[in-house]
Amino acid sequence: MSILELLIISMIIVISFSLFILSILSYRRSKSIKMLLISIVFFVFFIKVIIYNISLYFTDINIFESITNMWIFDLVVLLLLYIASMKR
C-alpha cells in the first residue's frame, strides 16, 4: 500500500468521524429525525472504512473479500441518505 493510499484512507476516516460527531451534536440541538438518520449514515460509512482498513492489514479478517459486501455497505448508506432527504 502506498503512502498516498494511506493518506487518503486516513483522511476519509477523520472526515467521516468528524461529520458523524457534528451531525450528532446537531441532532442533540434540533431533535430532528432527519439529523439522526444523517448521523447514522455517517456512522455506517465510518464503520465501513474502518473495516476496510483493518482488512487491508489482516487478511484473516477480510470481510470485503468480494466486492459485493462493500457494495452492500454503500447501498445502505445511499438508502439512508435517501430516507433522510425525503423525511420532513
Order of alpha helices (4+ residues) and beta strands (2+ residues): alpha-alpha-alpha
